[in-house]
Amino acid sequence: MLVGLISLGIGFVAAIVPLLPAFPFLLIAALSFGRSSDKLYHWFISTKLYKNNLESYLLKKGMTFKAKRNLIVTATLTMSLGFFMMHQVPIGQIILGVVWIAHLIYFLFGVKTINEEVECESC
């Protein structure tokens, strides 16, 4: 439950700050609450934060273009920083490059892009 509360706090801040990804932290919060407290889990899935950021993905509907773009841009910027900081560790750069490419492939081709209006019908 503590991990869920910490992740929820970070996810809330990340939803407000443009460069921080809220998605992974909110996903961790949902999973943690689901395993630790039914009351917290049901409260969390009824919040607007959950509905705007996770609901469509977890229901296997997909993600909006805006959500995908924000996730990809944030991951690219973060991984670029790591890539340049590892200039003396070529194997680290290769691994990071492979992870970045896998990330792009998954979110561009593996996750369905849905219209903004479709996602907000459940809001």
Contacts in CASP RR format, 6 or more apart in sequence:
PFRMAT RR
TARGET T0000
AUTHOR 0000-0000-0000
METHOD contacts of the structure
MODEL  1
MLVGLISLGIGFVAAIVPLLPAFPFLLIAALSFGRSSDKLYHWFISTKLY
KNNLESYLLKKGMTFKAKRNLIVTATLTMSLGFFMMHQVPIGQIILGVVW
IAHLIYFLFGVKTINEEVECESC
1 32 0 8 1.000
1 33 0 8 1.000
1 36 0 8 1.000
1 37 0 8 1.000
1 40 0 8 1.000
3 28 0 8 1.000
3 32 0 8 1.000
4 28 0 8 1.000
4 29 0 8 1.000
4 32 0 8 1.000
4 33 0 8 1.000
4 36 0 8 1.000
5 29 0 8 1.000
7 25 0 8 1.000
7 26 0 8 1.000
7 28 0 8 1.000
7 29 0 8 1.000
7 32 0 8 1.000
8 25 0 8 1.000
8 26 0 8 1.000
8 29 0 8 1.000
8 44 0 8 1.000
9 25 0 8 1.000
9 29 0 8 1.000
10 25 0 8 1.000
11 20 0 8 1.000
11 22 0 8 1.000
11 25 0 8 1.000
11 26 0 8 1.000
11 29 0 8 1.000
11 49 0 8 1.000
12 22 0 8 1.000
12 49 0 8 1.000
13 20 0 8 1.000
14 20 0 8 1.000
14 21 0 8 1.000
14 22 0 8 1.000
14 25 0 8 1.000
15 22 0 8 1.000
15 26 0 8 1.000
15 49 0 8 1.000
15 52 0 8 1.000
15 53 0 8 1.000
18 70 0 8 1.000
19 74 0 8 1.000
19 77 0 8 1.000
20 74 0 8 1.000
21 70 0 8 1.000
21 71 0 8 1.000
21 74 0 8 1.000
21 75 0 8 1.000
22 49 0 8 1.000
22 53 0 8 1.000
23 53 0 8 1.000
23 54 0 8 1.000
23 57 0 8 1.000
23 67 0 8 1.000
23 71 0 8 1.000
26 49 0 8 1.000
26 50 0 8 1.000
26 53 0 8 1.000
26 54 0 8 1.000
27 54 0 8 1.000
27 58 0 8 1.000
29 44 0 8 1.000
30 41 0 8 1.000
30 44 0 8 1.000
30 45 0 8 1.000
30 50 0 8 1.000
30 54 0 8 1.000
30 58 0 8 1.000
33 40 0 8 1.000
33 41 0 8 1.000
33 44 0 8 1.000
34 40 0 8 1.000
34 41 0 8 1.000
44 50 0 8 1.000
45 55 0 8 1.000
48 123 0 8 1.000
51 122 0 8 1.000
51 123 0 8 1.000
52 119 0 8 1.000
52 123 0 8 1.000
53 67 0 8 1.000
55 119 0 8 1.000
55 122 0 8 1.000
56 62 0 8 1.000
56 63 0 8 1.000
56 64 0 8 1.000
56 114 0 8 1.000
56 118 0 8 1.000
56 119 0 8 1.000
56 122 0 8 1.000
57 63 0 8 1.000
57 111 0 8 1.000
61 112 0 8 1.000
61 114 0 8 1.000
61 118 0 8 1.000
61 119 0 8 1.000
62 111 0 8 1.000
62 112 0 8 1.000
62 113 0 8 1.000
62 114 0 8 1.000
63 71 0 8 1.000
63 107 0 8 1.000
63 111 0 8 1.000
63 112 0 8 1.000
63 113 0 8 1.000
63 114 0 8 1.000
64 113 0 8 1.000
64 114 0 8 1.000
64 115 0 8 1.000
64 116 0 8 1.000
64 119 0 8 1.000
65 113 0 8 1.000
65 116 0 8 1.000
66 116 0 8 1.000
68 107 0 8 1.000
68 108 0 8 1.000
68 111 0 8 1.000
68 113 0 8 1.000
71 107 0 8 1.000
72 103 0 8 1.000
72 104 0 8 1.000
72 107 0 8 1.000
72 108 0 8 1.000
75 100 0 8 1.000
75 103 0 8 1.000
76 100 0 8 1.000
79 96 0 8 1.000
79 97 0 8 1.000
79 99 0 8 1.000
79 100 0 8 1.000
79 103 0 8 1.000
82 96 0 8 1.000
83 93 0 8 1.000
83 96 0 8 1.000
83 97 0 8 1.000
83 100 0 8 1.000
86 92 0 8 1.000
86 93 0 8 1.000
86 96 0 8 1.000
87 93 0 8 1.000
END
